[in-house]
Amino acid sequence: MKEMIQSLLRDRNLMDQFMHGRLQLEGVPTIQQEALRDVLLNSRQGRDSYSFIGWM
């Protein structure tokens, strides 16, 4: 999995295909691929998009 992620980070075309669901990672369950997309998407958006809601 580590090597697959490194390949995605090195190749913008592969990353775009993966992020749009046109590339499936062999041997990686769909749920893990969706989780990886979520992590990569959140890392691209940056910390400015996060909000904090405190408990009252």
ABEGO torsion letter per residue (X at the ends): XAAAAAAAAABAAAAAAAAAGABBBBGBBAAAAAAAAAAAAAAAAEAAABBBBBBX
